[in-house]
Amino acid sequence: EQNYHIVLVLPSPPGKPEHAVMGDDITITWAPPAEGGHRALAKYRLEGWSNGQDWRILGTIATGHYHTNMQFEPKMEIFDFRKRNFNQVRVIAVNEDGESEPSPPSEEIQL
């Protein structure tokens, strides 16, 4: 009888998000994880936080690595950010094995 072990290798956390404010909209950028695990990254999930609340999903962006060898620039534009009432954002990298730990949170976002 043979024993099999499944090893899941999760990506490391992405870099701390930076933001640029343009009116009520912001652009979030971050560095990719130093280690992606043994599988290509499938997507990033952005989460927002406000005082007294839990982290909530702002959006998900596919990396495109499954379909192309093009270089992916990790960024997301969020329109009408002021209406969402978030103070900080963080990023989570996702591969087929699972999710990374969250990135460090961004500096406070002031619009």
mmCIF file of the C-alpha atoms, coordinates in Angstrom:
data_MODEL
# 
_entry.id   MODEL 
# 
loop_
_atom_site.group_PDB 
_atom_site.id 
_atom_site.type_symbol 
_atom_site.label_atom_id 
_atom_site.label_alt_id 
_atom_site.label_comp_id 
_atom_site.label_asym_id 
_atom_site.label_entity_id 
_atom_site.label_seq_id 
_atom_site.pdbx_PDB_ins_code 
_atom_site.Cartn_x 
_atom_site.Cartn_y 
_atom_site.Cartn_z 
_atom_site.occupancy 
_atom_site.B_iso_or_equiv 
_atom_site.pdbx_formal_charge 
_atom_site.auth_seq_id 
_atom_site.auth_comp_id 
_atom_site.auth_asym_id 
_atom_site.auth_atom_id 
_atom_site.pdbx_PDB_model_num 
ATOM 1   C CA . GLU A 1 1   ? 0.000   0.000  0.000   1.00 0.00 ? 1   GLU A CA 1 
ATOM 2   C CA . GLN A 1 2   ? 1.347   3.386  -1.002  1.00 0.00 ? 2   GLN A CA 1 
ATOM 3   C CA . ASN A 1 3   ? 0.776   6.574  0.915   1.00 0.00 ? 3   ASN A CA 1 
ATOM 4   C CA . TYR A 1 4   ? 0.386   9.784  -1.002  1.00 0.00 ? 4   TYR A CA 1 
ATOM 5   C CA . HIS A 1 5   ? 0.938   13.230 0.398   1.00 0.00 ? 5   HIS A CA 1 
ATOM 6   C CA . ILE A 1 6   ? -0.548  16.301 -1.171  1.00 0.00 ? 6   ILE A CA 1 
ATOM 7   C CA . VAL A 1 7   ? 1.539   19.408 -0.682  1.00 0.00 ? 7   VAL A CA 1 
ATOM 8   C CA . LEU A 1 8   ? -0.194  22.732 -1.121  1.00 0.00 ? 8   LEU A CA 1 
ATOM 9   C CA . VAL A 1 9   ? 2.117   25.655 -1.767  1.00 0.00 ? 9   VAL A CA 1 
ATOM 10  C CA . LEU A 1 10  ? 0.389   28.964 -1.302  1.00 0.00 ? 10  LEU A CA 1 
ATOM 11  C CA . PRO A 1 11  ? 1.708   32.233 -2.692  1.00 0.00 ? 11  PRO A CA 1 
ATOM 12  C CA . SER A 1 12  ? 3.445   34.625 -0.339  1.00 0.00 ? 12  SER A CA 1 
ATOM 13  C CA . PRO A 1 13  ? 1.629   37.905 0.421   1.00 0.00 ? 13  PRO A CA 1 
ATOM 14  C CA . PRO A 1 14  ? 1.690   40.640 -2.225  1.00 0.00 ? 14  PRO A CA 1 
ATOM 15  C CA . GLY A 1 15  ? 3.469   43.911 -1.514  1.00 0.00 ? 15  GLY A CA 1 
ATOM 16  C CA . LYS A 1 16  ? 1.871   46.734 0.434   1.00 0.00 ? 16  LYS A CA 1 
ATOM 17  C CA . PRO A 1 17  ? -0.667  48.540 -1.788  1.00 0.00 ? 17  PRO A CA 1 
ATOM 18  C CA . GLU A 1 18  ? -0.003  52.107 -2.914  1.00 0.00 ? 18  GLU A CA 1 
ATOM 19  C CA . HIS A 1 19  ? -2.782  54.411 -4.087  1.00 0.00 ? 19  HIS A CA 1 
ATOM 20  C CA . ALA A 1 20  ? -3.244  57.434 -6.313  1.00 0.00 ? 20  ALA A CA 1 
ATOM 21  C CA . VAL A 1 21  ? -6.354  59.564 -5.860  1.00 0.00 ? 21  VAL A CA 1 
ATOM 22  C CA . MET A 1 22  ? -8.116  61.171 -8.830  1.00 0.00 ? 22  MET A CA 1 
ATOM 23  C CA . GLY A 1 23  ? -11.240 62.968 -7.603  1.00 0.00 ? 23  GLY A CA 1 
ATOM 24  C CA . ASP A 1 24  ? -13.593 60.313 -6.205  1.00 0.00 ? 24  ASP A CA 1 
ATOM 25  C CA . ASP A 1 25  ? -11.640 57.496 -7.905  1.00 0.00 ? 25  ASP A CA 1 
ATOM 26  C CA . ILE A 1 26  ? -8.424  55.751 -6.900  1.00 0.00 ? 26  ILE A CA 1 
ATOM 27  C CA . THR A 1 27  ? -5.893  53.498 -8.562  1.00 0.00 ? 27  THR A CA 1 
ATOM 28  C CA . ILE A 1 28  ? -4.385  50.801 -6.349  1.00 0.00 ? 28  ILE A CA 1 
ATOM 29  C CA . THR A 1 29  ? -1.008  49.271 -7.290  1.00 0.00 ? 29  THR A CA 1 
ATOM 30  C CA . TRP A 1 30  ? 1.073   46.609 -5.524  1.00 0.00 ? 30  TRP A CA 1 
ATOM 31  C CA . ALA A 1 31  ? 4.090   44.368 -6.024  1.00 0.00 ? 31  ALA A CA 1 
ATOM 32  C CA . PRO A 1 32  ? 3.429   40.709 -6.867  1.00 0.00 ? 32  PRO A CA 1 
ATOM 33  C CA . PRO A 1 33  ? 4.243   38.068 -4.246  1.00 0.00 ? 33  PRO A CA 1 
ATOM 34  C CA . ALA A 1 34  ? 7.911   37.126 -3.902  1.00 0.00 ? 34  ALA A CA 1 
ATOM 35  C CA . GLU A 1 35  ? 6.864   33.464 -4.091  1.00 0.00 ? 35  GLU A CA 1 
ATOM 36  C CA . GLY A 1 36  ? 3.909   32.332 -6.190  1.00 0.00 ? 36  GLY A CA 1 
ATOM 37  C CA . GLY A 1 37  ? 3.935   28.735 -5.036  1.00 0.00 ? 37  GLY A CA 1 
ATOM 38  C CA . HIS A 1 38  ? 4.290   25.932 -7.569  1.00 0.00 ? 38  HIS A CA 1 
ATOM 39  C CA . ARG A 1 39  ? 1.338   27.171 -9.600  1.00 0.00 ? 39  ARG A CA 1 
ATOM 40  C CA . ALA A 1 40  ? 0.736   30.348 -11.562 1.00 0.00 ? 40  ALA A CA 1 
ATOM 41  C CA . LEU A 1 41  ? -1.245  33.064 -9.855  1.00 0.00 ? 41  LEU A CA 1 
ATOM 42  C CA . ALA A 1 42  ? -4.861  33.023 -10.979 1.00 0.00 ? 42  ALA A CA 1 
ATOM 43  C CA . LYS A 1 43  ? -6.099  36.287 -9.500  1.00 0.00 ? 43  LYS A CA 1 
ATOM 44  C CA . TYR A 1 44  ? -5.819  38.968 -6.868  1.00 0.00 ? 44  TYR A CA 1 
ATOM 45  C CA . ARG A 1 45  ? -8.578  39.932 -4.456  1.00 0.00 ? 45  ARG A CA 1 
ATOM 46  C CA . LEU A 1 46  ? -8.711  43.476 -3.072  1.00 0.00 ? 46  LEU A CA 1 
ATOM 47  C CA . GLU A 1 47  ? -10.354 44.113 0.265   1.00 0.00 ? 47  GLU A CA 1 
ATOM 48  C CA . GLY A 1 48  ? -11.311 47.363 1.959   1.00 0.00 ? 48  GLY A CA 1 
ATOM 49  C CA . TRP A 1 49  ? -11.549 48.249 5.635   1.00 0.00 ? 49  TRP A CA 1 
ATOM 50  C CA . SER A 1 50  ? -13.203 51.017 7.633   1.00 0.00 ? 50  SER A CA 1 
ATOM 51  C CA . ASN A 1 51  ? -13.045 51.705 11.355  1.00 0.00 ? 51  ASN A CA 1 
ATOM 52  C CA . GLY A 1 52  ? -15.202 49.267 13.291  1.00 0.00 ? 52  GLY A CA 1 
ATOM 53  C CA . GLN A 1 53  ? -15.857 46.986 10.316  1.00 0.00 ? 53  GLN A CA 1 
ATOM 54  C CA . ASP A 1 54  ? -14.488 43.731 8.979   1.00 0.00 ? 54  ASP A CA 1 
ATOM 55  C CA . TRP A 1 55  ? -12.457 43.591 5.767   1.00 0.00 ? 55  TRP A CA 1 
ATOM 56  C CA . ARG A 1 56  ? -14.824 43.442 2.781   1.00 0.00 ? 56  ARG A CA 1 
ATOM 57  C CA . ILE A 1 57  ? -14.184 42.474 -0.837  1.00 0.00 ? 57  ILE A CA 1 
ATOM 58  C CA . LEU A 1 58  ? -13.736 45.439 -3.191  1.00 0.00 ? 58  LEU A CA 1 
ATOM 59  C CA . GLY A 1 59  ? -13.051 43.406 -6.299  1.00 0.00 ? 59  GLY A CA 1 
ATOM 60  C CA . THR A 1 60  ? -11.162 40.577 -7.952  1.00 0.00 ? 60  THR A CA 1 
ATOM 61  C CA . ILE A 1 61  ? -8.855  40.814 -10.934 1.00 0.00 ? 61  ILE A CA 1 
ATOM 62  C CA . ALA A 1 62  ? -7.592  37.862 -12.989 1.00 0.00 ? 62  ALA A CA 1 
ATOM 63  C CA . THR A 1 63  ? -3.877  37.846 -13.762 1.00 0.00 ? 63  THR A CA 1 
ATOM 64  C CA . GLY A 1 64  ? -4.233  36.297 -17.210 1.00 0.00 ? 64  GLY A CA 1 
ATOM 65  C CA . HIS A 1 65  ? -1.263  33.981 -16.557 1.00 0.00 ? 65  HIS A CA 1 
ATOM 66  C CA . TYR A 1 66  ? -3.303  30.908 -17.466 1.00 0.00 ? 66  TYR A CA 1 
ATOM 67  C CA . HIS A 1 67  ? -3.892  32.138 -21.005 1.00 0.00 ? 67  HIS A CA 1 
ATOM 68  C CA . THR A 1 68  ? -0.866  34.197 -21.979 1.00 0.00 ? 68  THR A CA 1 
ATOM 69  C CA . ASN A 1 69  ? 2.770   34.856 -21.225 1.00 0.00 ? 69  ASN A CA 1 
ATOM 70  C CA . MET A 1 70  ? 2.192   38.613 -21.196 1.00 0.00 ? 70  MET A CA 1 
ATOM 71  C CA . GLN A 1 71  ? 3.498   40.501 -18.173 1.00 0.00 ? 71  GLN A CA 1 
ATOM 72  C CA . PHE A 1 72  ? 0.651   41.410 -15.819 1.00 0.00 ? 72  PHE A CA 1 
ATOM 73  C CA . GLU A 1 73  ? 0.716   44.806 -14.109 1.00 0.00 ? 73  GLU A CA 1 
ATOM 74  C CA . PRO A 1 74  ? -0.888  44.403 -10.669 1.00 0.00 ? 74  PRO A CA 1 
ATOM 75  C CA . LYS A 1 75  ? -3.303  47.321 -10.332 1.00 0.00 ? 75  LYS A CA 1 
ATOM 76  C CA . MET A 1 76  ? -6.988  48.049 -10.015 1.00 0.00 ? 76  MET A CA 1 
ATOM 77  C CA . GLU A 1 77  ? -8.964  51.208 -10.597 1.00 0.00 ? 77  GLU A CA 1 
ATOM 78  C CA . ILE A 1 78  ? -11.871 51.772 -8.230  1.00 0.00 ? 78  ILE A CA 1 
ATOM 79  C CA . PHE A 1 79  ? -14.467 54.316 -9.273  1.00 0.00 ? 79  PHE A CA 1 
ATOM 80  C CA . ASP A 1 80  ? -16.599 56.290 -6.802  1.00 0.00 ? 80  ASP A CA 1 
ATOM 81  C CA . PHE A 1 81  ? -14.335 55.152 -3.968  1.00 0.00 ? 81  PHE A CA 1 
ATOM 82  C CA . ARG A 1 82  ? -15.638 57.951 -1.746  1.00 0.00 ? 82  ARG A CA 1 
ATOM 83  C CA . LYS A 1 83  ? -19.084 56.287 -1.671  1.00 0.00 ? 83  LYS A CA 1 
ATOM 84  C CA . ARG A 1 84  ? -17.565 53.030 -0.439  1.00 0.00 ? 84  ARG A CA 1 
ATOM 85  C CA . ASN A 1 85  ? -16.316 54.660 2.768   1.00 0.00 ? 85  ASN A CA 1 
ATOM 86  C CA . PHE A 1 86  ? -13.100 52.630 3.201   1.00 0.00 ? 86  PHE A CA 1 
ATOM 87  C CA . ASN A 1 87  ? -9.962  53.831 4.987   1.00 0.00 ? 87  ASN A CA 1 
ATOM 88  C CA . GLN A 1 88  ? -7.470  51.171 3.864   1.00 0.00 ? 88  GLN A CA 1 
ATOM 89  C CA . VAL A 1 89  ? -7.063  48.383 1.307   1.00 0.00 ? 89  VAL A CA 1 
ATOM 90  C CA . ARG A 1 90  ? -5.109  45.131 1.204   1.00 0.00 ? 90  ARG A CA 1 
ATOM 91  C CA . VAL A 1 91  ? -4.443  42.505 -1.467  1.00 0.00 ? 91  VAL A CA 1 
ATOM 92  C CA . ILE A 1 92  ? -4.573  38.684 -1.425  1.00 0.00 ? 92  ILE A CA 1 
ATOM 93  C CA . ALA A 1 93  ? -2.936  36.535 -4.127  1.00 0.00 ? 93  ALA A CA 1 
ATOM 94  C CA . VAL A 1 94  ? -4.713  33.347 -5.235  1.00 0.00 ? 94  VAL A CA 1 
ATOM 95  C CA . ASN A 1 95  ? -3.372  30.273 -7.041  1.00 0.00 ? 95  ASN A CA 1 
ATOM 96  C CA . GLU A 1 96  ? -4.924  26.821 -7.564  1.00 0.00 ? 96  GLU A CA 1 
ATOM 97  C CA . ASP A 1 97  ? -3.746  25.706 -4.118  1.00 0.00 ? 97  ASP A CA 1 
ATOM 98  C CA . GLY A 1 98  ? -5.398  28.565 -2.252  1.00 0.00 ? 98  GLY A CA 1 
ATOM 99  C CA . GLU A 1 99  ? -4.899  32.096 -0.963  1.00 0.00 ? 99  GLU A CA 1 
ATOM 100 C CA . SER A 1 100 ? -1.885  33.953 0.371   1.00 0.00 ? 100 SER A CA 1 
ATOM 101 C CA . GLU A 1 101 ? -1.872  35.778 3.655   1.00 0.00 ? 101 GLU A CA 1 
ATOM 102 C CA . PRO A 1 102 ? -3.072  39.362 3.089   1.00 0.00 ? 102 PRO A CA 1 
ATOM 103 C CA . SER A 1 103 ? -0.604  42.052 2.113   1.00 0.00 ? 103 SER A CA 1 
ATOM 104 C CA . PRO A 1 104 ? 0.190   44.698 4.690   1.00 0.00 ? 104 PRO A CA 1 
ATOM 105 C CA . PRO A 1 105 ? -2.630  47.258 4.618   1.00 0.00 ? 105 PRO A CA 1 
ATOM 106 C CA . SER A 1 106 ? -2.202  50.449 2.622   1.00 0.00 ? 106 SER A CA 1 
ATOM 107 C CA . GLU A 1 107 ? -1.629  53.804 4.220   1.00 0.00 ? 107 GLU A CA 1 
ATOM 108 C CA . GLU A 1 108 ? -4.882  55.513 5.150   1.00 0.00 ? 108 GLU A CA 1 
ATOM 109 C CA . ILE A 1 109 ? -6.752  56.712 2.068   1.00 0.00 ? 109 ILE A CA 1 
ATOM 110 C CA . GLN A 1 110 ? -8.047  60.255 2.307   1.00 0.00 ? 110 GLN A CA 1 
ATOM 111 C CA . LEU A 1 111 ? -10.166 61.676 -0.491  1.00 0.00 ? 111 LEU A CA 1 
# 
